[in-house]
Amino acid sequence: METEAKHTERDRPFAPEAGDEGERSRSARLSGPSGSRISLRTAGLISVACTVFVLLLSQFVVQPFQIPSRSMEPTLEVGDRVLVNKLAYRFGSGPERGDVIVFDGTGSFVREGVTENPVSAAVREGFATFGLAEPAETDFVKRVVGVGGDRVVCCDKGGRVEVNGVPVDERYLHPDGTASEVPFDIVVPEGALWVMGDHRTNSRDSRDHLGEPGGGMVPVDKVIGRADWIGWPVGRWTSLDSTDAFGGVPQVARTPGGGHG
């Protein structure tokens, strides 16, 4: 394109002869498609490189996750795209009380053996990688309320959840609901989590699986990552800051063998 522009400037003062004009036209016809092929090939390579980069980023670093239900209102709304930090728990740290996590519920919230049509699963996963489709039915987003060793009870006289004997002021809860309409008193096993939605009357969470194998606990190794940001829509761009609701909850004393003292 630069060469063609220079030729145009250079030839402007002259009136070309008919033969020269025809020659230039033939030359343009020959070089035009070649230039187009180069441009298309370059664009194709750039597109492939960008796609590979996004796929790798989504697989190992940050993955968009589309919120499919009202279970986490008002923190997260239907249609929000959260960015899930997959490195949050990769270097020795684990989920903490108050974290909003995305996890694979197979074996805890969804029975083993539930499968999706391979073709539709591949298409959905491809779109979900870019946050353009709802997640798999086995993927969930909830808030961590209890970690390994915690005793979680609901509810106290004030209608609050207690963790290790301390009532939790869950200011993030949906104003139309309560801490829980379902009473429970559980101890979270080591390597597991007790999770609940912020909209308790509209959330199927650990409480709904109390009588099932695993007792509603989510294995830590099933956690995909921590939801750290709302990336879409633009009007809801924000970080999901950690909550201080569990600041007064004491840690449970553990013996060297992993038991409780």
VMD Tcl script that draws the C-alpha trace (Angstrom):
set ca {
  {0.00 0.00 0.00}
  {2.86 2.41 0.78}
  {4.51 1.68 -2.61}
  {1.24 2.18 -4.43}
  {0.77 5.54 -2.69}
  {4.25 6.70 -3.74}
  {3.52 5.78 -7.34}
  {0.33 7.82 -7.27}
  {2.14 10.90 -5.98}
  {4.99 10.52 -8.46}
  {2.75 10.07 -11.51}
  {0.31 12.84 -10.68}
  {2.07 15.67 -12.67}
  {2.25 13.60 -15.83}
  {-0.42 12.58 -18.31}
  {0.26 8.87 -18.80}
  {0.18 7.32 -22.18}
  {-2.53 4.79 -22.89}
  {-0.04 1.91 -22.95}
  {1.47 2.89 -19.62}
  {-1.96 3.18 -18.01}
  {-2.93 -0.27 -19.19}
  {0.33 -1.70 -17.89}
  {-0.19 -0.14 -14.49}
  {-3.77 -1.44 -14.38}
  {-2.58 -4.97 -15.13}
  {0.10 -4.60 -12.47}
  {-2.46 -3.42 -9.92}
  {-4.72 -6.36 -10.76}
  {-1.84 -8.76 -10.23}
  {-0.51 -7.21 -7.03}
  {-3.87 -6.43 -5.42}
  {-4.97 -10.00 -4.67}
  {-1.49 -10.90 -3.46}
  {-1.54 -7.98 -1.02}
  {-5.00 -9.01 0.13}
  {-3.86 -12.58 0.73}
  {-0.98 -11.34 2.86}
  {-3.29 -9.12 4.89}
  {-5.84 -11.89 5.42}
  {-3.13 -14.34 6.41}
  {-1.68 -11.86 8.91}
  {-5.12 -11.13 10.35}
  {-5.80 -14.85 10.61}
  {-2.56 -15.46 12.50}
  {-3.29 -12.58 14.87}
  {-6.80 -13.93 15.48}
  {-5.48 -17.42 16.22}
  {-2.80 -16.05 18.55}
  {-5.37 -13.93 20.42}
  {-7.73 -16.88 20.75}
  {-4.98 -19.14 22.09}
  {-3.90 -16.44 24.54}
  {-7.46 -15.97 25.84}
  {-7.95 -19.74 26.18}
  {-4.72 -20.13 28.13}
  {-5.56 -17.12 30.30}
  {-9.01 -18.54 31.00}
  {-7.66 -22.01 31.73}
  {-4.91 -21.04 34.14}
  {-5.24 -17.43 35.33}
  {-8.59 -15.63 35.07}
  {-11.87 -17.09 33.81}
  {-15.09 -15.18 33.11}
  {-18.12 -16.73 34.79}
  {-21.68 -15.72 33.95}
  {-24.04 -15.55 36.93}
  {-27.07 -17.71 36.06}
  {-29.34 -17.25 39.11}
  {-30.43 -14.90 41.90}
  {-28.78 -16.95 44.66}
  {-26.01 -14.41 45.30}
  {-28.07 -11.21 45.24}
  {-27.44 -8.41 46.00}
  {-23.69 -9.07 45.69}
  {-24.09 -10.63 42.23}
  {-26.99 -10.22 39.84}
  {-28.24 -12.45 37.03}
  {-26.17 -11.78 33.91}
  {-23.13 -10.39 35.76}
  {-19.81 -11.65 34.43}
  {-17.41 -12.18 37.29}
  {-13.71 -12.72 36.77}
  {-12.57 -15.78 38.68}
  {-9.02 -15.66 39.98}
  {-7.64 -19.17 39.44}
  {-4.33 -18.34 41.09}
  {-5.90 -17.29 44.40}
  {-5.39 -20.70 46.02}
  {-2.51 -22.08 43.98}
  {0.39 -21.14 46.24}
  {-0.43 -22.69 49.58}
  {-3.32 -20.51 50.71}
  {-6.86 -21.86 50.87}
  {-10.37 -20.44 50.75}
  {-11.25 -18.26 53.72}
  {-14.55 -17.45 55.38}
  {-16.33 -14.76 53.41}
  {-14.69 -15.58 50.06}
  {-17.01 -15.80 47.05}
  {-15.90 -18.90 45.18}
  {-16.73 -20.80 42.01}
  {-16.55 -24.57 42.35}
  {-17.36 -27.83 40.64}
  {-20.30 -29.31 42.54}
  {-19.92 -32.83 41.16}
  {-20.17 -35.25 44.05}
  {-21.43 -32.63 46.51}
  {-24.22 -30.58 44.90}
  {-24.65 -32.78 41.82}
  {-24.56 -36.56 41.87}
  {-21.71 -38.34 40.13}
  {-22.37 -39.62 36.63}
  {-24.42 -36.68 35.34}
  {-23.10 -35.97 31.86}
  {-23.82 -33.45 29.13}
  {-24.01 -34.10 25.40}
  {-20.34 -33.87 24.26}
  {-21.11 -31.61 21.28}
  {-23.32 -29.17 23.19}
  {-20.85 -29.25 26.08}
  {-17.96 -28.29 23.77}
  {-19.96 -25.44 22.23}
  {-21.14 -24.17 25.60}
  {-17.66 -24.38 27.08}
  {-16.23 -22.45 24.15}
  {-18.72 -19.60 24.63}
  {-18.41 -19.78 28.43}
  {-14.66 -19.23 28.11}
  {-15.45 -15.71 26.92}
  {-18.31 -15.24 29.39}
  {-20.87 -15.50 26.59}
  {-22.76 -18.53 27.91}
  {-24.01 -19.78 31.23}
  {-21.65 -22.15 33.06}
  {-22.08 -25.90 33.23}
  {-24.86 -27.18 35.48}
  {-22.17 -28.60 37.75}
  {-20.53 -25.21 38.39}
  {-21.73 -23.02 41.26}
  {-20.90 -19.68 42.86}
  {-21.41 -19.33 46.64}
  {-19.88 -17.68 49.69}
  {-17.67 -19.61 52.11}
  {-19.22 -19.57 55.59}
  {-17.26 -22.37 57.26}
  {-13.81 -23.90 56.65}
  {-12.27 -27.11 57.95}
  {-12.81 -27.55 61.70}
  {-15.46 -24.83 62.05}
  {-18.73 -25.46 63.85}
  {-21.49 -23.61 62.00}
  {-24.88 -23.25 63.69}
  {-28.10 -21.52 62.73}
  {-29.64 -19.73 64.11}
  {-29.02 -17.92 67.40}
  {-31.68 -15.93 69.26}
  {-30.99 -12.97 67.01}
  {-31.52 -15.05 63.89}
  {-27.83 -15.01 62.96}
  {-25.42 -17.73 61.88}
  {-22.84 -18.65 64.50}
  {-19.34 -19.83 63.60}
  {-17.33 -21.32 66.46}
  {-19.74 -19.78 68.94}
  {-19.54 -16.25 67.53}
  {-22.60 -14.69 65.80}
  {-21.77 -13.36 62.35}
  {-23.10 -9.99 61.17}
  {-23.71 -10.86 57.52}
  {-24.39 -7.41 56.10}
  {-24.07 -8.76 52.56}
  {-27.32 -10.77 52.86}
  {-30.35 -9.95 50.72}
  {-32.58 -7.59 52.72}
  {-35.70 -9.62 51.92}
  {-34.39 -12.79 53.52}
  {-33.02 -14.21 56.76}
  {-29.78 -15.93 57.69}
  {-31.53 -19.26 57.13}
  {-35.03 -20.67 57.39}
  {-33.45 -24.12 57.76}
  {-31.86 -24.83 61.17}
  {-28.56 -26.70 61.18}
  {-25.64 -27.52 63.42}
  {-22.63 -28.96 61.62}
  {-18.87 -29.32 61.95}
  {-16.95 -28.85 58.72}
  {-14.46 -31.68 58.03}
  {-10.85 -30.84 57.22}
  {-10.35 -30.23 53.51}
  {-13.97 -29.17 53.03}
  {-16.11 -26.02 52.99}
  {-19.62 -25.05 54.06}
  {-21.00 -22.61 51.47}
  {-24.17 -20.55 51.23}
  {-25.71 -18.01 48.86}
  {-26.23 -14.39 49.90}
  {-29.92 -14.59 48.98}
  {-30.67 -17.38 51.44}
  {-34.34 -17.83 50.55}
  {-33.41 -18.19 46.87}
  {-30.27 -20.31 47.12}
  {-29.74 -24.03 46.90}
  {-26.53 -24.51 48.82}
  {-24.92 -26.67 51.51}
  {-28.15 -26.65 53.54}
  {-30.03 -28.47 50.78}
  {-27.62 -31.41 50.82}
  {-27.38 -32.06 54.54}
  {-28.91 -35.54 54.28}
  {-26.86 -36.61 51.28}
  {-23.41 -38.23 51.13}
  {-20.89 -35.55 52.06}
  {-23.49 -33.61 54.06}
  {-23.41 -30.60 51.74}
  {-19.69 -30.05 52.18}
  {-17.64 -28.93 49.18}
  {-14.14 -30.44 48.89}
  {-11.48 -27.74 48.70}
  {-9.92 -29.44 45.69}
  {-13.17 -28.83 43.76}
  {-12.77 -25.06 44.03}
  {-12.10 -23.48 40.62}
  {-11.16 -20.06 41.95}
  {-12.18 -16.94 43.82}
  {-14.51 -14.38 42.26}
  {-12.55 -11.14 42.59}
  {-14.17 -8.72 40.12}
  {-17.38 -7.97 38.27}
  {-16.21 -7.34 34.71}
  {-19.56 -6.87 32.98}
  {-21.87 -5.01 32.54}
  {-19.84 -1.81 32.48}
  {-22.13 -0.08 34.97}
  {-21.30 -2.74 37.58}
  {-17.51 -2.79 37.22}
  {-16.17 -3.31 40.72}
  {-13.95 -5.53 42.82}
  {-15.49 -7.99 45.24}
  {-13.79 -6.82 48.40}
  {-13.33 -9.20 51.31}
  {-15.83 -8.92 54.14}
  {-15.01 -8.27 57.78}
  {-18.08 -10.22 58.93}
  {-15.92 -13.11 60.17}
  {-13.24 -10.98 61.78}
  {-14.21 -11.99 65.32}
  {-14.48 -15.73 64.63}
  {-11.74 -17.67 66.47}
  {-9.73 -20.39 64.82}
  {-10.34 -23.92 66.02}
  {-7.47 -25.46 67.95}
  {-6.02 -28.46 66.17}
  {-3.77 -31.24 67.38}
  {-0.65 -32.09 65.35}
  {-2.43 -35.11 63.88}
  {-5.13 -32.92 62.36}
  {-7.78 -33.51 65.04}
  {-9.35 -30.94 67.30}
  {-8.23 -30.20 70.79}
}
mol new
graphics top color blue
foreach p $ca { graphics top sphere $p radius 0.5 }
foreach p [lrange $ca 0 end-1] q [lrange $ca 1 end] { graphics top cylinder $p $q radius 0.2 }
display resetview
